[in-house]
Each structure stands twice: as C-alpha cells, then as structure tokens.
Amino acid sequence: TIFKVTGELKAWCTTTALRLDFVVSALIAAVTIWTGVVSAYIRHRWIGDEILTWLSPDIAVALVLVLLLTRSLRRGRETLPYLYSVLLFICSYIAMVASIWPYIIPWHYTHDDAAAAPYSLSFLLIGTAVSLPAILIYPSYTYWIFRHKVDADRTSGY
C-alpha cells in the first residue's frame, strides 16, 4: 500500500517491497522448478506435450513484470507496483492452470467431472448475479471513504 502512505513510512514500504520483490520472484521460480521435478505429469506436459511453447509467452510476460515491478519501486512509483504485482499473480495462476489442465483437482477430477447439472449451474448463476454487485460495491465504498493518504504527522485520524 505504498500509494496510501507518505514520508518515512513510504520509504520503509518501498524498501521492504523491493526486498520482497526479490523473495517472491525467487519463490515463484523455485516452485515452478520444483513442480517440474516432483510431478511426472506436469513434467511430461511441459516437455512431451510441448505446452512449454504455449507457456513461453506467459513466462516472458512474468519476467518482464518482475523487471517492471523492480524498476517502478526504485523510481518511487505508487500505483504501478501494485498493478505489476497483480499481473504477476495472474501470470502465475495462468501457468499453473495450463500445467494441470484438464484437471480441476489435480489427478482426480477434470473440469467435465466437476461440472454440475445445468439446473444447478443456473441457480448458481442467479445467486452470483445478485451477490456479486454487493461484493464489488462494498470494497469500492470502503476505498472511497479511506481514499486519503496516511500521514504520520496527523494523529487525529480521518
């Protein structure tokens, strides 16, 4: 939340984010390599099915996002690091889904096995259509209320 703070707290958040950028990037790489070592299915998908050809753009985008994230933190940007972090998470998720596809629960259920009856899915769609706006409106309203930056010099609150 670098974009919500000022002064020394912002400097500390930026320094901590730079350190964690390295840690998270290293962990993503380690998990990716370890997954290929541990799982014969995924290793075969990456090498035997040539899915790595399809994942190469995702991996390239993830590497570019890590570089952009680091650069934006070093330049003191406020909102770009958050955006790059979210996009990096999405790239990691896409790679994971592509690696275990068509399984939803690895090695047990495919997406066809997990699908419910059409009537049940229709019921869930209606419930989602009703509840999703409320789920999206509440955090938007909360963000609007607390939209100002936190200043260490102001102790009176909002």
Buried (B, 14 or more C-beta within 10 A) or exposed (E): EBEBBEEEBBEEBBEEBBEEBEEBBEEBEEEBEEBBEEBEEBBEBBEEEEBBEEBEEBEEBBBBBBEBBBEBBEEEBBEBBBBBBEBBBBBBEBBBEBBBEEBBEEEEEEEEEEEEEEEEEEEEEEEEEEEEEEEEEEEEEEEEEEEEBBEEEEEEEE
